[in-house]
């Protein structure tokens, strides 16, 4: 079964609550339109960097954090995209798609003390090993909640030839 995009979140300013949106435009070199890092205002922004363009987290990781540690929501994770049925840790160094947008998994997005301060929750423990993925946007496009998440197939760009994650 393909993975699914189950949430999209942006925050126009650092430290503001993440807002759920039904769709978002992703732009190479910038990230998620309307998000703080797109505006060059993120807490950790030190100049454009591919690993600051978009962040993802598994809905399953959010649920485990809520079950094992404290009530926790996808918005509190401060990740842009929330997936279901996708092992994000396996996408480091791999190209994949969310809808029609190609992404390159760059590195894991570990929980940090800043996230602990913002949420007041023990995310360093609760999200250890499942904090998500940092990815680079490879082509411009609009994604929507409900879009499929899948690996790019080696022989073509046609989503009909995608390899399920």
KEKE-3310 file (N, C-alpha, C; in steps of 0.2 Angstrom, whole numbers, plus 5000, padded with zeros to 4 digits):
npx = (5004:5003:5010:5003:4999:4994:4993:4997:5007:5011:5020:5019:5028:5043:5041:5028:5011:5009:5000:4987:4984:4975:4982:4997:5010:5026:5042:5057:5073:5067:5056:5041:5028:5023:5027:5038:5052:5052:5050:5062:5064:5065:5068:5081:5086:5100:5103:5099:5096:5097:5092:5083:5072:5060:5051:5047:5036:5031:5014:5012:5022:5019:5008:5013:5021:5011:5005:5015:5021:5016:5001:5000:5002:5001:5004:5011:5023:5030:5034:5033:5026:5015:5015:5007:5009:5022:5039:5049:5063:5069:5071:5081:5093:5087:5076:5060:5042:5029:5013:5014:5026:5043:5055:5070:5076:5086:5092:5090:5077:5080:5073:5074:5081:5075:5062:5057:5056:5047:5035:5034:5036:5043:5050:5063:5065:5053:5052:5063:5073:5063:5060:5058:5061:5072:5070:5074:5067:5063:5056:5045:5028:5011:5005:4993:4983:4980:4986:4997:5012:5027:5040:5052:5052:5066:5066:5057:5047:5034:5020:5012:5020:5026:5034:5028:5029)
npy = (4994:5011:5025:5039:5057:5065:5076:5094:5107:5124:5138:5155:5163:5162:5151:5152:5145:5130:5129:5120:5116:5113:5112:5115:5125:5119:5124:5123:5127:5135:5130:5127:5136:5150:5146:5149:5146:5147:5161:5165:5166:5157:5149:5142:5147:5151:5155:5151:5133:5117:5107:5113:5115:5107:5098:5082:5070:5055:5050:5040:5040:5052:5048:5037:5045:5052:5042:5036:5046:5060:5069:5074:5082:5082:5095:5100:5094:5102:5099:5100:5091:5078:5061:5044:5027:5027:5023:5035:5036:5027:5034:5043:5049:5045:5048:5053:5055:5066:5067:5076:5081:5080:5075:5075:5065:5070:5070:5064:5071:5075:5076:5091:5102:5115:5112:5105:5116:5124:5115:5110:5097:5080:5078:5074:5061:5055:5056:5050:5043:5043:5056:5061:5068:5077:5086:5090:5100:5096:5099:5111:5113:5109:5102:5091:5087:5070:5066:5053:5046:5041:5031:5036:5029:5020:5020:5030:5045:5044:5044:5033:5022:5021:5015:5008:5013)
npz = (5000:4996:5004:5013:5012:5026:5033:5032:5037:5042:5048:5049:5056:5067:5081:5082:5083:5073:5058:5051:5034:5019:5007:4999:4991:4985:4983:4974:4983:4991:4999:5008:5003:5012:5024:5039:5036:5022:5021:5026:5040:5050:5066:5066:5054:5044:5032:5015:5014:5008:5017:5025:5019:5019:5031:5037:5046:5053:5055:5064:5073:5079:5086:5094:5102:5109:5115:5123:5131:5133:5130:5113:5097:5079:5074:5085:5083:5074:5061:5043:5034:5037:5037:5033:5034:5029:5030:5036:5040:5031:5020:5019:5008:4997:4983:4982:4980:4984:4980:4965:4967:4968:4980:4989:5001:5014:5028:5044:5055:5070:5086:5096:5109:5108:5103:5114:5123:5117:5117:5130:5133:5134:5122:5117:5122:5119:5105:5100:5088:5079:5074:5062:5045:5035:5020:5003:4991:4974:4963:4957:4964:4968:4983:4991:5005:5007:4996:4988:4994:4988:4981:4969:4953:4945:4931:4925:4926:4928:4938:4938:4937:4949:4964:4978:4995)
capx = (5000:5006:5010:4998:5000:4988:4993:5002:5007:5015:5020:5022:5033:5046:5038:5020:5008:5009:4993:4985:4982:4973:4986:5003:5015:5033:5047:5065:5077:5063:5052:5034:5026:5019:5031:5043:5058:5051:5051:5069:5063:5065:5073:5087:5088:5106:5104:5095:5100:5092:5089:5078:5066:5053:5052:5041:5035:5026:5008:5013:5027:5015:5003:5017:5023:5005:5003:5020:5024:5011:4997:5005:4998:5006:5006:5016:5029:5033:5035:5028:5021:5013:5013:5005:5011:5029:5045:5053:5070:5072:5071:5088:5097:5082:5071:5053:5037:5022:5009:5018:5032:5049:5059:5076:5078:5093:5094:5084:5076:5080:5070:5079:5079:5070:5055:5055:5054:5040:5030:5034:5035:5049:5051:5069:5064:5047:5053:5070:5073:5057:5058:5056:5065:5073:5070:5075:5061:5067:5052:5039:5021:5006:5003:4987:4981:4977:4991:5001:5019:5030:5047:5053:5055:5072:5065:5053:5044:5026:5017:5008:5025:5029:5036:5025:5034)
capy = (5000:5017:5030:5045:5063:5066:5083:5099:5112:5129:5143:5161:5166:5157:5150:5153:5138:5128:5130:5115:5119:5108:5111:5120:5125:5118:5128:5122:5132:5139:5126:5127:5143:5152:5144:5153:5145:5150:5168:5166:5168:5151:5150:5140:5149:5154:5156:5145:5127:5111:5103:5117:5117:5104:5092:5077:5066:5050:5050:5034:5043:5057:5043:5034:5050:5054:5036:5034:5051:5065:5071:5077:5083:5083:5102:5101:5092:5107:5097:5103:5086:5072:5055:5038:5021:5028:5023:5040:5035:5023:5038:5046:5048:5043:5052:5051:5060:5068:5069:5077:5085:5076:5077:5071:5064:5072:5068:5063:5077:5073:5081:5095:5106:5120:5109:5104:5122:5126:5111:5108:5090:5077:5075:5071:5054:5052:5056:5048:5038:5044:5063:5063:5068:5084:5084:5095:5101:5095:5102:5116:5110:5109:5095:5091:5081:5064:5064:5048:5046:5035:5031:5038:5023:5022:5020:5035:5050:5043:5041:5026:5017:5022:5010:5009:5014)
capz = (5000:4996:5010:5011:5016:5030:5036:5030:5042:5041:5053:5045:5060:5072:5088:5082:5082:5066:5056:5046:5028:5015:5001:4999:4985:4987:4978:4975:4985:4996:5003:5008:5003:5018:5031:5041:5033:5016:5022:5029:5047:5055:5072:5064:5048:5043:5025:5012:5014:5006:5023:5029:5014:5021:5036:5037:5052:5052:5060:5068:5078:5083:5090:5099:5107:5113:5120:5128:5135:5134:5124:5108:5091:5073:5074:5090:5080:5070:5055:5038:5031:5041:5032:5036:5030:5026:5035:5034:5041:5026:5014:5019:5002:4992:4980:4983:4978:4987:4974:4959:4969:4969:4986:4991:5008:5016:5034:5049:5059:5077:5091:5099:5115:5106:5103:5121:5126:5114:5119:5137:5133:5134:5115:5116:5123:5115:5097:5099:5083:5075:5074:5055:5040:5032:5013:4998:4985:4968:4958:4960:4963:4974:4986:4995:5010:5003:4990:4989:4995:4985:4979:4962:4950:4941:4924:4923:4930:4928:4945:4937:4938:4956:4968:4984:5000)
cpx = (5004:5005:5005:5000:4994:4988:4999:5001:5012:5014:5023:5028:5036:5042:5031:5018:5008:5001:4992:4982:4980:4978:4992:5007:5022:5037:5054:5069:5074:5060:5045:5032:5022:5022:5036:5050:5058:5053:5058:5069:5063:5070:5080:5090:5095:5108:5100:5100:5094:5088:5084:5072:5059:5055:5046:5042:5030:5020:5009:5017:5023:5011:5007:5019:5017:5004:5008:5022:5019:5007:5001:5001:5003:5008:5011:5023:5033:5036:5030:5023:5021:5011:5010:5007:5018:5034:5050:5061:5073:5073:5077:5092:5093:5078:5064:5048:5031:5018:5013:5024:5037:5053:5065:5077:5085:5096:5089:5083:5074:5076:5075:5076:5074:5063:5053:5053:5048:5034:5029:5034:5042:5050:5058:5069:5058:5047:5060:5070:5067:5055:5057:5062:5066:5074:5071:5069:5065:5063:5046:5032:5017:5005:4997:4986:4978:4981:4995:5008:5022:5037:5047:5055:5061:5071:5060:5050:5037:5024:5014:5014:5029:5029:5033:5030:5032)
cpy = (5006:5021:5036:5051:5064:5072:5088:5105:5118:5134:5149:5164:5161:5157:5151:5146:5136:5127:5124:5119:5112:5106:5116:5119:5124:5121:5126:5128:5136:5135:5126:5134:5145:5150:5149:5152:5148:5158:5170:5168:5163:5152:5147:5142:5153:5155:5150:5139:5121:5108:5107:5118:5113:5098:5088:5073:5061:5051:5045:5036:5048:5053:5040:5039:5052:5048:5035:5040:5057:5066:5075:5077:5084:5091:5104:5099:5097:5105:5099:5097:5080:5066:5049:5033:5022:5027:5029:5039:5031:5028:5043:5044:5045:5048:5049:5056:5060:5071:5070:5080:5080:5079:5072:5071:5065:5069:5067:5070:5075:5079:5085:5099:5112:5117:5107:5110:5124:5122:5110:5101:5086:5074:5072:5063:5051:5052:5053:5042:5039:5051:5066:5064:5075:5082:5091:5095:5101:5098:5106:5112:5110:5102:5096:5085:5076:5062:5057:5050:5040:5036:5033:5031:5025:5023:5026:5039:5049:5040:5034:5021:5018:5015:5011:5009:5009)
cpz = (5000:5002:5008:5015:5020:5034:5033:5035:5041:5047:5050:5049:5065:5078:5088:5081:5075:5065:5051:5040:5024:5009:5002:4993:4988:4981:4979:4978:4991:5001:5002:5009:5009:5025:5032:5038:5026:5016:5025:5036:5052:5060:5070:5057:5048:5036:5021:5012:5012:5012:5027:5025:5016:5026:5036:5044:5050:5057:5065:5074:5082:5088:5096:5104:5112:5118:5125:5133:5137:5129:5119:5101:5085:5073:5079:5088:5076:5064:5049:5036:5036:5036:5036:5031:5027:5032:5033:5035:5035:5020:5014:5013:4997:4989:4980:4981:4983:4982:4968:4961:4971:4975:4986:4998:5010:5022:5039:5053:5066:5081:5094:5106:5114:5106:5110:5124:5123:5116:5126:5138:5132:5127:5113:5117:5119:5107:5095:5093:5078:5074:5067:5051:5037:5024:5009:4993:4979:4962:4961:4959:4969:4976:4990:5000:5006:4998:4992:4990:4992:4982:4971:4959:4946:4934:4921:4928:4931:4934:4944:4938:4944:4960:4975:4990:5005)
residu = (UNK:UNK:UNK:UNK:UNK:UNK:UNK:UNK:UNK:UNK:UNK:UNK:UNK:UNK:UNK:UNK:UNK:UNK:UNK:UNK:UNK:UNK:UNK:UNK:UNK:UNK:UNK:UNK:UNK:UNK:UNK:UNK:UNK:UNK:UNK:UNK:UNK:UNK:UNK:UNK:UNK:UNK:UNK:UNK:UNK:UNK:UNK:UNK:UNK:UNK:UNK:UNK:UNK:UNK:UNK:UNK:UNK:UNK:UNK:UNK:UNK:UNK:UNK:UNK:UNK:UNK:UNK:UNK:UNK:UNK:UNK:UNK:UNK:UNK:UNK:UNK:UNK:UNK:UNK:UNK:UNK:UNK:UNK:UNK:UNK:UNK:UNK:UNK:UNK:UNK:UNK:UNK:UNK:UNK:UNK:UNK:UNK:UNK:UNK:UNK:UNK:UNK:UNK:UNK:UNK:UNK:UNK:UNK:UNK:UNK:UNK:UNK:UNK:UNK:UNK:UNK:UNK:UNK:UNK:UNK:UNK:UNK:UNK:UNK:UNK:UNK:UNK:UNK:UNK:UNK:UNK:UNK:UNK:UNK:UNK:UNK:UNK:UNK:UNK:UNK:UNK:UNK:UNK:UNK:UNK:UNK:UNK:UNK:UNK:UNK:UNK:UNK:UNK:UNK:UNK:UNK:UNK:UNK:UNK:UNK:UNK:UNK:UNK:UNK:UNK)
# end
